Amino acid sequence: MKKIFFFLIFVSTFNPLHADLKDQIILNLKKTNNLSFNFIQTINDKDEKGNCIIEYQKKIFCSYDNYLKKIIVSNGKALVIKNQTNNQYYFYPLSKTPLDLILDKNFLINQIQNMEGRMINDKYYNFSLKKNNNKINIFFDKKNSNLIGWQTEDIFQNLAITFISDVKINQKISKKIFDLPKIN
């Protein structure tokens, strides 16, 4: 009787479509060296737009289309936020930010392999990741298994939702964009 009960639980929780989708997400991540995309980031009901380039492992360059002309750059160790109109700089160790996990392809693959995701609105597949007091919800498109965004808390503990679009994978990029800006 216990064997039959266990089998029924396994059958009811195991969804082969989800397993195929999860495998495809992992395969896509393994094949991806870099991503270029546009984004909309919402923090406290305020939207900011721009574009980013991520290069695995742990590099990012983002340019915001806002009045401060903000850029974010990580060389894999440090994260710099620069407001270009007023020349303000903010330096952070990358390891103290949620981006440290989002930019770590090996961490993402390992976590996804060892957890179950969940379908949202029959459109998105979501994984909730936790490490070092960082909690990240990462989302993939059900149709093509590509990354479409993430939800984190920013350094001020505000909910930050990032939606990405127009994703291009494995483009030729200049490595110089990941050099940290010099302080003037």
C-alpha positions as CSV (number, residue, x, y, z in Angstrom):
1,M,0.0,0.0,0.0
2,K,2.9,2.4,0.8
3,K,4.4,1.8,-2.6
4,I,1.1,2.6,-4.4
5,F,0.7,5.8,-2.3
6,F,4.3,6.9,-3.1
7,F,3.8,6.2,-6.8
8,L,0.6,8.3,-6.8
9,I,2.3,11.3,-5.2
10,F,5.2,11.0,-7.6
11,V,2.9,10.9,-10.6
12,S,0.9,13.8,-9.4
13,T,3.9,16.1,-8.7
14,F,6.1,15.1,-11.6
15,N,5.2,16.9,-14.8
16,P,7.2,15.8,-17.9
17,L,6.5,19.1,-19.7
18,H,8.1,21.0,-16.8
19,A,11.1,18.6,-16.8
20,D,11.6,19.2,-20.6
21,L,11.3,22.9,-20.1
22,K,13.8,22.9,-17.2
23,D,16.2,20.8,-19.3
24,Q,15.9,23.3,-22.2
25,I,16.5,26.3,-19.8
26,I,19.7,24.6,-18.6
27,L,20.8,23.8,-22.1
28,N,20.2,27.5,-23.2
29,L,22.2,28.7,-20.2
30,K,25.1,26.4,-20.9
31,K,25.3,27.6,-24.5
32,T,25.1,31.3,-23.6
33,N,28.3,33.3,-23.2
34,N,26.7,36.7,-23.3
35,L,23.3,38.4,-23.6
36,S,22.4,41.9,-25.0
37,F,18.9,43.2,-24.2
38,N,16.7,46.1,-23.4
39,F,15.1,46.3,-20.0
40,I,12.4,48.0,-18.0
41,Q,13.2,48.1,-14.2
42,T,10.5,48.9,-11.7
43,I,11.4,50.0,-8.2
44,N,8.7,51.6,-6.0
45,D,6.3,52.0,-8.9
46,K,9.0,54.0,-10.8
47,D,10.1,52.6,-14.2
48,E,13.5,53.0,-15.7
49,K,14.5,51.8,-19.1
50,G,17.8,51.1,-20.8
51,N,19.9,48.4,-22.3
52,C,22.4,45.9,-20.9
53,I,25.1,43.5,-21.9
54,I,25.8,40.5,-19.6
55,E,28.9,38.4,-20.1
56,Y,29.2,35.3,-18.1
57,Q,31.0,35.0,-15.7
58,K,29.8,38.0,-13.6
59,K,30.2,41.0,-16.0
60,I,27.5,43.5,-16.8
61,F,27.3,46.9,-18.5
62,C,23.9,48.8,-18.4
63,S,23.1,52.2,-19.7
64,Y,19.9,53.8,-18.4
65,D,17.8,56.1,-20.5
66,N,17.1,58.6,-17.7
67,Y,18.0,62.2,-16.9
68,L,21.1,61.1,-14.9
69,K,22.4,58.9,-17.7
70,K,23.2,56.3,-15.2
71,I,25.5,53.4,-16.0
72,I,26.1,50.2,-14.1
73,V,29.4,48.3,-14.7
74,S,30.7,45.1,-13.1
75,N,34.1,43.7,-14.0
76,G,33.3,40.4,-12.1
77,K,34.4,41.6,-8.7
78,A,33.1,45.1,-8.1
79,L,30.0,46.9,-9.2
80,V,30.0,50.6,-10.0
81,I,27.0,52.8,-10.5
82,K,27.8,56.1,-12.1
83,N,25.5,59.1,-12.7
84,Q,27.1,60.7,-15.7
85,T,25.3,64.0,-15.5
86,N,26.5,64.9,-12.0
87,N,29.6,62.6,-11.9
88,Q,28.5,60.7,-8.8
89,Y,30.0,57.2,-8.2
90,Y,28.8,54.4,-6.0
91,F,31.1,51.3,-5.5
92,Y,30.0,48.0,-4.2
93,P,31.6,44.6,-3.9
94,L,29.6,42.5,-6.4
95,S,29.4,39.7,-3.8
96,K,27.1,41.9,-1.7
97,T,24.5,42.4,-4.4
98,P,21.9,40.1,-5.9
99,L,23.6,40.6,-9.3
100,D,26.4,38.4,-8.1
101,L,24.0,35.5,-8.4
102,I,22.2,36.5,-11.5
103,L,25.6,37.0,-13.3
104,D,26.9,33.6,-12.1
105,K,25.8,31.1,-14.9
106,N,27.3,28.1,-13.0
107,F,25.3,29.0,-9.9
108,L,22.1,29.4,-11.9
109,I,22.6,26.1,-13.7
110,N,23.4,24.3,-10.4
111,Q,20.4,25.7,-8.6
112,I,17.9,25.1,-11.4
113,Q,19.1,21.5,-11.8
114,N,18.4,20.9,-8.1
115,M,15.0,22.5,-7.7
116,E,11.6,22.5,-9.1
117,G,10.3,25.6,-10.8
118,R,6.7,26.7,-11.1
119,M,4.6,27.8,-14.0
120,I,3.1,31.3,-13.8
121,N,0.1,32.2,-16.0
122,D,1.0,29.4,-18.3
123,K,3.6,31.8,-19.9
124,Y,6.6,32.0,-17.5
125,Y,8.7,29.5,-15.7
126,N,10.0,30.7,-12.3
127,F,12.7,29.6,-9.9
128,S,13.2,31.1,-6.5
129,L,16.9,31.2,-5.5
130,K,18.4,32.1,-2.1
131,K,22.0,32.6,-1.1
132,N,23.8,34.9,1.3
133,N,20.6,36.8,2.3
134,N,19.8,37.4,-1.3
135,K,16.5,36.1,-2.7
136,I,16.0,36.1,-6.4
137,N,13.0,35.1,-8.5
138,I,14.2,34.4,-12.0
139,F,11.9,34.0,-14.9
140,F,12.1,32.2,-18.2
141,D,9.8,32.3,-21.2
142,K,7.8,29.1,-21.7
143,K,7.9,29.3,-25.5
144,N,11.7,29.6,-26.0
145,S,13.2,28.9,-22.6
146,N,15.1,32.2,-22.6
147,L,15.7,34.4,-19.6
148,I,13.0,37.2,-19.5
149,G,13.7,38.8,-16.1
150,W,14.2,38.7,-12.4
151,Q,12.9,40.1,-9.2
152,T,15.2,41.1,-6.3
153,E,15.5,43.5,-3.4
154,D,17.9,46.3,-4.2
155,I,20.6,47.5,-1.8
156,F,18.1,49.7,-0.1
157,Q,15.7,46.7,0.3
158,N,13.3,48.0,-2.3
159,L,11.6,45.4,-4.5
160,A,13.2,45.6,-7.9
161,I,11.6,43.9,-10.9
162,T,13.5,43.7,-14.2
163,F,11.8,42.7,-17.4
164,I,14.1,42.1,-20.4
165,S,13.2,42.1,-24.1
166,D,14.9,42.0,-27.5
167,V,17.4,39.5,-26.2
168,K,20.4,38.7,-28.4
169,I,22.6,35.8,-27.5
170,N,26.4,35.4,-28.1
171,Q,27.0,38.6,-29.9
172,K,30.4,40.0,-30.6
173,I,31.1,42.5,-27.8
174,S,34.0,44.7,-26.7
175,K,35.6,43.5,-23.5
176,K,36.5,47.2,-22.7
177,I,32.9,48.0,-21.7
178,F,33.4,46.0,-18.5
179,D,36.3,48.2,-17.4
180,L,35.3,50.1,-14.3
181,P,34.9,53.9,-14.9
182,K,37.7,56.1,-13.6
183,I,36.9,58.6,-10.8
184,N,37.4,62.1,-12.1
